[in-house]
Amino acid sequence: MSRRLRAAVALLAVASAPACGERAPPPDVVLVLVDTLRADRTALLPGGPPTTPELAALVAEGTSYTQAVAPSAWTLPSIASLFSGQDARAHALQGRPGLVTRHGADLALPALAERFRDGGYHTIGLVANPLLTEAAGYARGFDEYVLAPPGTTDDLAASIHDLRAWDAESLVARALSALATAPRDRPVFLYLHLMDAHVPYDPANEALAAPSPGWTEEAAGAPLVGWADALSPEQRRAIEQDAQRQKQAARQQEETARRDRALLSSYSSEAEIDLARKRSLQTIDSVVQSTLAYSEQLAKRKTEVEAKKEEMKGKPIAAILDRELESIDSELIRQNELIEQKKRETQMVIAKYDADKQRWRELVASRGAEDAKAPSTAEAAQPASAPSKKK
């Protein structure tokens, strides 16, 4: 961990300190993740190499957990577990049926940043791993989420160069800039995802250790956008359009997950869905019936006024009766439009509850299949039977 990152943590601590006599506000929280860094290559474990003096100095002021184990062997399910608090076997990255992409967090699970934001925090995510995309659900809950540009396996060297422009110093500079403009009437949750240990390190090979934007004092001094400077206007527009499509897909996934949760929590059987549909249709029908009754009254009044007008033909009151007839006709038109609207609503309600019932069946069947795959507690505790011996 660099001195600048420690300075960022100290800056948060000073900004959060309450004045004398004031009630302490919720603390700011900084979560730093160093992608692929092994604990036995740091100075944190007993007998470890003196490779991370700044990190060791920070830990000396706090607590070090020496038995922390990554929930998975690769980044994406590990981060999904970190953000959801669930074991890797519990979320979608382990091959749950119906998952659109294996590079996604389970949208049915609450995200860490969502919990902070719901608690009144301003949430910031600065991520140098380009796989943790918004479309895959990793940006949920962040007020600000900045992600490194996506790499490509077609040109690995170019992708490495791009990631080197997102080294720790550059990312910390971005963090300091974001903290300087964050609203200070709310506590801050900052998530910093570093990739330095993931990028190949080969100082003997000048072809890999590219001088630009690479590991230079200039690159470390300020946030860089060098990867984007060489893009054509068409490439920029394509990237922006793709980002918009990813955001829309993520919103659709999140809305689907929200609707599924609501469906399962609202109904315990198909009969309950049918009852809810019946009540909705009864509400619409009561409006239709009252509208029809009102329309009959208007039609009756119209007949009376027309007869009265015929009696008063040629008299001044006939003009007053004409205006009343116009008013009645306008109201009859409005009531007829309301009836047609309610007819359309009836069809929409029928279609909605038909779709809800079908989706409820699918969710219950899927949940039943998952439950069937999981061994029961009794089965898990049952010892294996010993083979019988022949006499």
N, C-alpha and C positions, 0 to 999 in steps of 0.2 A: 504494500500500500504506500502511495507516495505522500510526500509532505503536503502537497496541495489538497489531497483528499482528506487528510487529517485536519487541514485548515477549514475545509468545508464543514466537517463535523463540528469543529469548534465554533464556527460562525453560527451554525444552527443552535448550538447550546447557549451562546450569548444572547442571540435574538429571542430565545424562548424564556430566558430567566425572568421571573416575576419581580416587580418592584416590592419594596419593603411593605409588609402588611397586606399585600394582595394575595388572593388565592392563586395557587400555582395552576397555570393552564395545562392542557394535555401536552405531553412532550412531543417534539418533532422526532421522527423516526427515519434513520438512514439504513437501507438494506443494500449491502454491496455483495455481489456475486462474481467470483472470478472463475470463468468457465474453464474446466478441465484441470484446474490446479490441484495437485496431490498434496495432502497434508504433510506427508513425510518429506516433502521438498521445501518445507518452510521451517521457520524457527519456533513453531508453536508446540511441537511435540518434544518430549524429553529426548535429548541427544540429537535433535534435528540440526541441519546445517544452518549457519548464520546468513541465510539468503534473504530474509525479510525483516530487517531491523525495525522499520517503521511499523509494520504490522505487529511485531512483538511488543513494541512500546505501547501501542494502543491496547493490546490484550492485557498488558500489565496493569492497566487502569480498570479492567473489567473482568469478564469471565470467559474462559476458553473451554469448549466442550470437546473432549478428546474422543468421544465415542459417536460422533455424528457420522451417519452413513447416508450416501446418496440413495434415493429410493429407486433409481434405475441406472442402467449402464450407459445411457446417452442423455443428451441435454433436454430434449423436448419433453419426455415424460417426467423427468426430474423437476423441470420448472412447472409443469402442470400440477405435480404433487405439491410443490412449494406454494403455489398460488391457491390451491384448493384445500390443503391440509389432508388430502386423501392419499392412501397408498397407491402406488402405480397400478396395481391390479384392479383398483376401484374405478379408474376413469377410462375415457374412451381410447386412449393411445394404445391400449393393449389389445385392440382388434375387436371392439364391440360391434356387432352387426348393425348396418345402417349408417356407419360413420362415413362422412363424405371424404375426409382425408385423414390419414394417420398422423399428420403433422398438426393436430388440433387439440385444444383443451376441451374437456367436456363442459358444454355451455349450461348443462343442468346443475352444475356445482357452482356455488358462490366463489367469486375471486377475491384474493387478498386485497387488491386495491379498491374493490367495491366496498369491502367492509370498512376500510379506512375512510373512503369518501362518504359513506353513510354515517360515519362517526364525526363528520365535520372537517375532515382533513382535505387539504389541497394536495393532489396526488401527481407525482411526476415520475415518468419512466424514461430512462436513457439507456438504450440497449444496443450493444455492438454486435450481437448475434442476429444476422439477417433472417433467420428462420422463425423468430418469435413474432410473427406477423399479426396485424389486427384481424385479418380474415380468419386466422386460426384461433382467435379468441384470447390472445395473450395481452391485448391492450385494454381489456374490459376494466372499467373502474378508474382509469387514468385520465385526469384532466389534461395532461400533456404527455404525449408518448412519441419519442423520437427513436427511429429504428435505422440501423445501418443499411446501406443499399444491398439488394439481393445479389448474391454471388452466382457464378455459373460454373458448371463442371466442364463446359466446352473450352473455357480459357481460364484454367486454375490460377495461373500466374497473375492475370489481371485481377481476379477476385481477391487474391492474397494482398495485392497492392492496395486495393480498395479498403480492405479491413485494416491494413496498417495505418491508414488515415484516421482510423477510429481507435487509436491506442488509448491507454489509460489516461495519459496527460490531456489529450484532446477531449476525452469524455468528461474528465473532472472539470475542465474549463467550461464545457457546456453546462455542467451541473451548477457551477458557481454563477454563471449567467442566468440560469433558470431560477436559482434561489434568490438572486438579487431582484428579480421582477415578480416573485411570487407574492400573493396577498398576505400581509403579516397579521391580519385579523383572524387567520385560521392556522392551525398547526400544519406542518408539512410532512408528507410521506414521500421519501425519495428512494427509488429503486435504480441502482446502478449496476449494469451487467457488463463486465469487462471480458475481452476476448484475447488479451495479449498472450496468455499461455497456450491458446489454441492455434495461433498463427505459427507456421513453421519458423524455427530460428536457425539460421545457417549463416553466420557472419563470414565464413570462409568462401561462400558462394555469392559473388557480386550480382549474379543474375537474379537470385531470389531476394537478396537484401537491396531492394531498389532504392536509389537515392531520393526519389520523389514519388509520392509524398512521404513514404517510409519513416524510418526512425531518425529524425533530425530534430535539432533544437527548435527550428521554426514550426515543425509539425506538432511538437509538444506544447508550444506556447499558446496556441489559440485553436478554437474549433475550425475544422477544415471542411471545405465543400469542393475540394479539387476534383473528386470523381465526377461531379456534376458539371464542372466548367467545360468539359470537352463534349458534352451532349449537344446534339442539334435540336432546334426547336421541335421537330417532329418527334424525336426521341423523348424529349421532356413531356410533350403532350401525351405520348403513348404511356409513359410512366404514370402521369397524373390520372389518366383514364383508367389504367389498371388498378391504381390505388383506390379510386372511387368504386370500381367494381368489387374490390376486396372488402371495402367498408360496407357496401350494400349487402354482400353475401353474409358478412358477419352479423349485421343487424337482422337479416332474415333468419339466420340460424338461432340467434338469441331470442327472437320473437317466437319462433317455433318451440324452442325449449321452454319458454315462459308459458305458452299456451298448453303445452303437454303437462307441465307441473300443475297448472290450474285445473286441467281436465281431470287428472287423477285425484286431486284433493277435493274436487267438487262432487264427484259421483263415485259410488261404490258398486253400482250395478246398472245394467241397461234400462231397467225399470225406472230408475231415478231420472235418467235422461229423457225417457218418454214422458214422465210426469212433468219435467221442466218444460218440454215442448208443448204439452197440453196447456199448461198455465200461460205460456207466452201467446199461444193461439187464442185462448179465451180472452186475454186482455185486448188483443187486436179485435176480436169479434165483438166485444162489448162496445168498443168505439164505433165499429161499423153499424151495429144495431141502433145506437143512439143517434148516429148521423142519419140513418134511414128514417128514423122516427121524426127527427127535426125536418128532414126534407119533405116528408108527407105533410107536416104542419105548414111548411112554406107553400107547397102546392095547393093545399086547401085554401090558404089565405089568398093566393094568387087568383083562384077561381072566384072568391068572394069579391076581390077588388075589381076584377074584370066585369063582374055582374053589376057592381056599384057604378063603375065607369059608364056602362051602357045606359043605366038609368039617368045619370047626370050628364049625358051627352050634350054638349053645347054650353054647359055651365062652367064657371071659373074653377070649381072644385075638380073638374076633369083633369086639369094640368097637375094638380097635387097627386091624384090617383096614378097618373102616368109615371111620376117620379117614384112612387112607391112600387109600381110594377117593375121598373128598372132595377130598384134595389133588391127586390125579391129574386129577379132573374140572376143578378150577379151573385147573390148568396147561394142560389141553387147550383150555379156553376162551381162555386167554391166547394160546396158540400160533395158534389159529384167527383171533383178532383181528389178530395180527401178519401172518398171511398176507393177510388182507383189506386191511390197511394197505399192504402191499407191492404188491398189485394196483392200488390207487389211485395209488401212487407210479409204477408202470409207465406208467399212462395220462398222468400229469403229465409224465413224462420224454419220452414220445413227443410230446406237445403242445408242450413247451418246445423241443425240437430241431427240430420242424416250423416253429415260429415263428422260431427262430434262422436256419434255412436261408432262409426267405422274406425276413427282414430283411437277411441277408447279401447275397442276390441284389440287393435294392433298393439297398443301399449301394454295392456294386460297380458296378452299372449307373449310379448317380448319379455316382460318381467317374469312371467311364469317359466319361460325357457331358461332364463338366467338363474332363477331359484333352483330349477331342476338340476342344473349343472353343478351348483355349489353343494358340497357334501354337508349333511346336517351335523350338528354338534355331537349327537350320539354316534353317528357313523365315524366322525373324525376321531372320537375317543375310543372306538372299538379296536382292541388289539388284533393284530393279524393272527389267524388261527394256525396252530402248529400242524404240520403234516402228520397224518396218522401213521403209526408204525404197524407193519404187518407182523402178525404173530406166526 
